[in-house]
Amino acid sequence: MHDNNPPPTDTLMTFPCSFPFKVMGLNNPTFEQDMLHIVQQHIPQQQPHPCRSKPSKNGKYTALTITFTAQSKSQLDALYQEVYAHPDVKMVL
C-alpha cells in the first residue's frame, strides 16, 4: 500500500520564506551591529538585512526586527543558538 502524503516535517514553515527575526537585548552601542553580524554569518546570501530598532520605554533595552529569507529550519536553528549565546540577549522571538 502506498501513501501519497508527503513525509511529516518538524516545522509548519515552507522554505524559502520571508522571516522576521526578533531579538531583545541590552541597549548598548554595539548590540545592533553584533546581531546584524551574527545574522550575516548565517544568512550570507543577502546584504544588507533590513533592521528595525525600537528602544524600551526606559531605554535599558532595544528590540530589533531583522527580516531575511530563511532557507531551512536548520539554518534558523543555528542562528537562534548563536544569538542566545550572546551575553546581551535577553529574549528571542
Secondary structure, DSSP 8 states (H G I E B T S, - for coil): ----S----S-S--SSEEEEEEEEEE--TTHHHHHHHHHHHH-TTS-S--EEEEE-TTSSEEEEEEEEEE--HHHHHHHHHHHHHSTTEEEE-
